[in-house]
Structure formats: C-alpha cells, structure tokens
Amino acid sequence: AAPPGPAAGGAPVATRRRRPMHSSDPLMEAALAPHAADPLMAAALGAEAAAPVASRRSRSMPSSDPLAEATLAADLVDAPSARSGRAAVRDAAAAPSSESAQLEVHIVSLVLDDVGALDDLVDDLAVSVDVPGSLGNETSHRVPVADRGLHLFEWSSTSDVRAGAPVRRALIEALGPEGQDEDTEVVFTVRGLPRGGALPGVEVGSATVALATVLARGRELSQEQVSVLAKRDGAKIGTLTVSTVALAALMEMDRALDQHGDARSALEADARAAPAASRRDLDLRLRDRRAAEPAADDPTAHELVFSISRVRLFDVRRDVDADVDELQLHLDLLGATDERTPAVPVQASGDHRLRYSKAFDAAPGSKLREALLDALDSPTHEDSDAYLVLYGLARSKSRSVPPQGVELGSAFVNFEQVLLEAASVAGAERTVKIERTTRAGSTTIGELTLRLNVHRALKAADASLEAHDGAERAKKAEPQIAQ
C-alpha cells in the first residue's frame, strides 16, 4: 500500500500500481467496476473494455485564433461549424482502409517573426506535439535558431488509432454529440533550449489544429499555416506549417458514431470488436519485424537503460508537505525492480536537476525479461507500463512524513508504445506527466524529463514471443541464465 500523501490534496488511493483512471461516464464505470478483475468478463468485452474513456483536457491557451479562422473561412463557407460538414463527407467516404489505423501529424517548418525577442540563452528550438488522449507529448528533434527566422523540421508524429487505443477513445468522445471541436485540437508547443540543455526548456509559444476541421473539410491539411501564439500574452509571434494524414481515421470514427448513435455506444462496440488474441497480434501488426535478434555476445543488447535529467513540479508549496526536504524517484519496471534514485533537495522554484542513469538487465532468464515477455504478450495495454514514482523524504523525524517517504505522484512509460516507435524516436529525450491520484481524481503536478535506451531489448523480447508463439513457451525455451 502506498503511504499517505500531503494533506493538501487528500491521501492517494492505496491500490496495485496502475495508471490513473479518468472517466466521463460514471454509470459505465460503476457498471463495469465489479467485473474489472473477472478474466472471463475481460475476454468477453475485449482487451480494453474495462478501461475508462479518456477524459477531455482543459487548456489555458486561447481557444480560437482570428488569423487561422480567416484562413480557413473559404473552406468552410458551406460549413459554419466543423460538425455541420461531416454528414456530406461521411456519405462520400470510401470503406475503411489500413490508413484508418494511424493518425499522423507532420511539422514542415516554423517561422518566427522576431528571432531577436528570444531569450539570449535559447540556441535551439524544438516542437512538442500533444494529440488528444495521447499517453504523453512527443517532441521533435532540435533545430538551431536561425537569424532569418525560418526553421525547417520535416518531422512527423504518428498515433495508433485502432480499437481500444487511447487516442481513438479520446477522439470518438470529442467527435460525439456531446463533444466539442476544441477537444479534437492537436497542441504544438514551441520550446527554446540552450545548446546541450535538457527538455522541456522554456515554452516560447503554441499553436493548435482542430482535427474536427479536417473531417469537416473532407481533405487533409497540406502545408497549412497555423499561427503561433506567445505564452505570455497570446500575441502572434510566428507561423507553423503542418500537414496531416488523418482523414481516413477520422472518417472511420465518424462512421462508427453515426452507426451507433453516441460515443459511449461506439466505444462499447470497439471493445466488443477487439479480438481475444494477445496484444502482440492486436496492436503490433505494423511493426517492422525484420530486425535481427541482438548478437549473443553483446552485453548491452538486453539492457533497459533509463536516464533521468529533470523533475519539474508546478507548485511546490501546494503539492509538497512543508516537512519534506528531499525528493526521490522509485523505478518500478513491471514489478521486477525496486530501484531508487539519489535524493535531491527540494527547490522552491520546482526545478530539480538529476544526473541519474541505470541499465537494467533484461537478458533471457532474468526476472525482468520474464516480466517483459508477459507484459508484451498481455491483452491489456497497461500491463506494459513502467512507473516512476516520486517520493518526498524528511531528513528529520516528522509526523506527516513516514521514514519511507510520502508518495507525491507518479509518471509512466509504456514499453509497448515505445516498441512501436521508430528507433530514433524511442531514443530521443521525452517529457512525461507526473500525476497525483486521490479519491477526488487525478491532477498533473509536474513533468519528468528522461531518455530511454530500451529499443533493442524490447525488439529482442518481441522477436522471442514471435518465434515461440507466446510468453509461456518463450520463457521455457530461453536459456535460464544465472541472475
């Protein structure tokens, strides 16, 4: 059981480590709760049946951009709102294709109107992409600041939108009768970084694109120019050029909504349609399996390397007990590890720098390898979650902080999702949310910046699953090495 949290937000719920639950349908959640642990019910409902619908996100940035609206006006003359043009698009739509399983957003370029206005410490720019329902934002490669203001990226972010995928659930809810077009917005955040500095850097500005607009127009965005608005005052500071490959997926979701009447019914149909096969058969069909098994004599081929550089808390006074002097992360990799980082002093600014890197052995026969095989072969997506749990420690005795520390929140990385990423993306620096869960719900209290070197080990485990037709046979067939 988790230790109690700070009094400010209520005590965290002491349960088996799972990712925070969000639901916009209390009746559905209550109906499924008694059966959540029943394997027969889970099989009948599909891999994600008991998973709650992704909640809508509230954003502080402006919900509309007059310049962008003017640009789109010509395309929407016959469609005053994005929703009013969807029926015609739906009627003209072709049958579902393999393209409807993916949604891609492509960043072509970024133009800043006044590069000189950037902080003197900013040497590079990067763009983070947050798709509705995504498990965490994805960040592009860095581009050096150009004096003329033009920065070429040519970088893409791809999301899985097959039945049960979190992005699909969020978009179906947003496109449904009770949803809002702004809940389909992809948020692009422009970040400035010093040379060699770690993400997330400083937020320069942001831009948004509503995927509902793509559906209403009946065509993809092709090098669409979107205004970048300053974080400070919402003024236009530049232009982001983006394209999408999303229409087929959006039309397929819209057809499902039309067929079933509302988002809840469409999501229930998704759950029933999910085959009762392993997740390897359900979610990993697009993976490139041509990569060979790592060489047996390479000692690093089966390592899962976590490198953590930063913990940023948004409001230390609100979320950290006054008796807490230090912060420490506990790494729970599929229940096979209990690693703890060195403790760092609490900073009033909320910015905590870490220099932590650890290689975990996932070679055949190891406890972590067996846990990895089970997780990747499981029909439950969350079984592949690796957790990073943030604890607060007190150097002296405290009534409010037990000796083992108090849990402040947790972040997670899903190995299955990382396995689907290209190697260059999987190894890039990423930022994940730190969420604090109480009986009142979940709140994002900060961000964790880390880099993973896990792709080869994940591919090796998955290749073994493929070769031996499942986790149990793979564990029996693999050599039992000394642990």
Disulfide bonds with the S-S distance in Angstrom:
none
